[in-house]
């Protein structure tokens, strides 16, 4: 059971599962389905209890371990989530989701080598999934590997040319690298997709300012201030533009 259900349907499923378990407490499927229904109701603690029973009764079923990891992660119990997902990949080395989430959690724990190992496995198994590339790029940023991060976000654009998140991040990354023209190019691509964003405008403003184009810098920073009027960084940059000689 993995579909989304209405509240009424969930209650019926929960009642059926509870009745089944009242007759047969060792029914692994009922524990599993009850855990899924409880997760959809955000009753995560009780869901964990039933997922634990499900994997105890049916230890070879990788989905139970996978969902147990999801439930643990919902509670920020990351070591327990890692253990559950490690069990998944022992049972199913090609489980993309387990490799991806292991990568995410290892990154959160500062274990970037382990994060890259699992994220690269996930990418090899599912090379058309832009979410994996995004997460790989974020890990490379944490490791200060700007070129590798840029390569991952550029790969996202090959899959989805107008992906707003990739364009926003590439714009910011190029600004940090001091490649102001590339920052402007990515920022303009983002704006050309009929979107607007205060941080993109801010980055465009700074890039134009560093290149000496005061008028363009002022235009973007003024629009950034409209979008985020309380942002101190934007206000300081506008003041810097105002201090520039005509």
BELPEMO-V264553 format. One record per pair of residues at least 12 apart in sequence whose ideal C-beta (glycine too) atoms are under 8 Angstrom apart, sorted by the first residue. I is the first residue (numbers start at 1). J is the second residue. Records with the same first field share a line. If there is no record, write none. Layout:
I: J, J
This chain:
1: 13, 32, 33, 36, 37
2: 36
4: 40
5: 37, 40
10: 37, 40, 41
13: 33, 34, 37
14: 34, 37, 38, 41
17: 30, 31, 33, 34, 37
18: 34
21: 34
26: 57
27: 57
28: 53, 54, 57, 58, 61, 64
29: 54, 58
31: 50, 51, 53, 54, 57
32: 50, 51, 54, 58, 61, 63, 64, 67
34: 47, 50
35: 47, 48, 49, 50, 51, 54, 67, 68, 71
36: 67
38: 50
39: 67, 70, 71, 74
44: 71, 74, 75
45: 75
47: 71
48: 68, 71, 72, 75
51: 64, 67, 68, 71
52: 68
54: 68
55: 68, 84, 87
60: 91
62: 87, 88, 91, 92, 95, 98
65: 84, 85, 87, 88, 91
66: 84, 85, 88, 95, 97, 98
68: 84
69: 81, 82, 84, 85, 88, 98, 101
70: 101
72: 84
73: 101, 105
78: 105, 108, 109
81: 101, 105
82: 102, 105, 106
85: 98, 101, 102, 105
86: 102
89: 102
94: 125
96: 122, 125, 126, 129
99: 118, 119, 121, 122, 125
100: 118, 119, 122, 131, 132, 135
102: 114, 115, 118
103: 115, 116, 117, 118, 119, 122, 135, 136, 139
104: 135
106: 118
107: 135, 138, 139, 142
112: 139, 142, 143
115: 139
116: 136, 139
119: 132, 135, 136, 139
120: 136
123: 136
128: 159
130: 156, 159, 160, 163, 166
133: 152, 153, 155, 156, 159
134: 152, 153, 156, 165, 166, 169
136: 152
137: 149, 150, 152, 153, 156, 169
140: 152
141: 173
146: 173, 176, 177
149: 169, 173
150: 170, 173, 174
153: 166, 169, 170, 173
154: 166, 170
157: 170
162: 189, 193
164: 190, 193, 195, 197
167: 186, 187, 189, 190, 193, 200
168: 190, 197, 199, 200
170: 182, 186
171: 183, 186, 187, 190, 200, 203, 204
172: 199, 203
174: 186, 207
175: 203, 206, 207
178: 210
180: 207, 208, 210, 211
181: 207, 211
183: 203, 204, 207
184: 204, 207, 208, 211
187: 200, 201, 203, 204, 207
188: 204
196: 223, 227
197: 227
198: 224, 227, 228, 231, 234
199: 224
201: 220, 221, 223, 224, 227
202: 220, 221, 224, 231, 233, 234, 237
204: 216, 220
205: 217, 218, 219, 220, 221, 224, 234, 237, 241
206: 237
208: 220
209: 237, 240, 241, 244
214: 241, 244, 246
217: 237, 241
218: 238, 241
221: 234, 237, 238, 241
222: 238
224: 237
225: 238
